[in-house]
């Protein structure tokens, strides 16, 4: 399954990375090497692991990388919650970002299920 760019979940995750970079650009400058960097790395990890898994030989390998992508999404979710608690992100943007992340998480889970059902 090497056509990762055709995967809707990968496309949505790429869009999410763009939003995350935009959202974190207003974070305090002293956080550039702290939570801002962490959030950005987690968000990039999601589509990156989907792509890497899609390039693997077996469905089992692909599913493993989807697990890693899902783990990164939960890490990202935690960091966004912390950012909201620190008032780095407003409630409205937080809710939208979390809803989009939740959709990506569900899509990853659905893709994993489809790999085991084939």
VENBEL-V649396 format. One record per pair of residues at least 24 apart in sequence whose C-alpha atoms are under 8 Angstrom apart, sorted by the first residue. I is the first residue (numbers start at 1). J is the second residue. D is the distance in whole Angstrom. If there is no record, write none. Layout:
i=I j=J d=D
i=I j=J d=D
This chain:
i=1 j=54 d=5
i=1 j=55 d=6
i=1 j=56 d=7
i=1 j=57 d=8
i=2 j=51 d=8
i=2 j=54 d=5
i=2 j=55 d=5
i=2 j=56 d=8
i=3 j=54 d=7
i=3 j=55 d=8
i=4 j=50 d=7
i=4 j=51 d=5
i=4 j=54 d=6
i=4 j=55 d=8
i=5 j=51 d=8
i=9 j=104 d=6
i=9 j=107 d=6
i=9 j=108 d=7
i=10 j=47 d=5
i=10 j=50 d=6
i=10 j=51 d=7
i=11 j=47 d=8
i=12 j=104 d=7
i=13 j=43 d=8
i=13 j=46 d=7
i=13 j=47 d=5
i=13 j=104 d=7
i=14 j=44 d=8
i=14 j=47 d=6
i=16 j=43 d=7
i=16 j=97 d=8
i=16 j=100 d=7
i=16 j=101 d=8
i=17 j=43 d=5
i=17 j=44 d=6
i=23 j=89 d=8
i=26 j=88 d=8
i=27 j=88 d=6
i=27 j=89 d=8
i=28 j=88 d=7
i=35 j=79 d=7
i=35 j=83 d=8
i=38 j=79 d=8
i=39 j=76 d=6
i=39 j=79 d=6
i=39 j=80 d=7
i=42 j=72 d=5
i=42 j=73 d=7
i=42 j=75 d=7
i=42 j=76 d=6
i=43 j=72 d=7
i=43 j=73 d=7
i=43 j=76 d=7
i=45 j=69 d=6
i=45 j=72 d=6
i=46 j=70 d=7
i=46 j=72 d=6
i=46 j=73 d=6
i=59 j=115 d=6
i=59 j=116 d=8
i=63 j=112 d=6
i=63 j=115 d=7
i=66 j=108 d=6
i=66 j=112 d=7
i=69 j=108 d=8
i=70 j=105 d=6
i=70 j=108 d=7
i=73 j=101 d=7
i=73 j=105 d=7
i=77 j=101 d=8
